[in-house]
């Protein structure tokens, strides 16, 4: 979690490592809203604890300005899908990094490079600096940046439009996280609401909408308080209840 608002970063690049985990969840929930709407009812000591308004507000204001410029002046910008993809991948990498540390590995694996013997070297060439996490390490060993260039050139637009016929140039997303959803299954007189992340279920009487609503409310509490794969649970909560 970063608290330094003065980290060096290209002002036209969105870097999720600039934000705390609560701020990233706040941006996921409110990024498409004007800042005045996003911060309506803002509660820094309650539900929005950990969200630094001055930092999250700068990002929201930039997204809003770029959206307005695109709508009224036709200026190209990368759009919300790319921002969401960056945040989701970063949160997933946070979870993976915590698991690596839990198993005895380094606390910030992207700041290391491993040689052929498996020996890690901190801040080696190709690794992230100590300033912030900027890349994730894919299963192949390649590094994929989280940073998103906000404005687009005509060449960038062409590359995006080619993505369906030339998928190797398309930015990969986290398919597992995007596929997460709540399943509602009924059998006989009973039904179940199932969390696709961990398999937790909440039962309800089939055919009773009030009982279903209560089961969904209990599931919402689970998604907000889960201790394992925290970010996937929180993202699913945002998708299902916001």
Protein Blocks (a to p, Z undefined) as FASTA:
>chain_A
ZZbfkbccdfkbccfklpcfklmmmmmmmmmpcfklmmgoiafklmmgoiafklmmmmmm
mmmmmmmmmmmnopacebjmlmmmmmmmmmmmmmmmmmmmmnopafblmlpccdfkopac
ehiahiacfkbccbdcdfkopacdfbdcfbdcfklmmmmmmmmmmmmlpccddfklmmgc
cddddehjbccdddfknopacdddehiaklmmmmmmmmmmmmmmocghkllmmmmmmmmm
ZZ
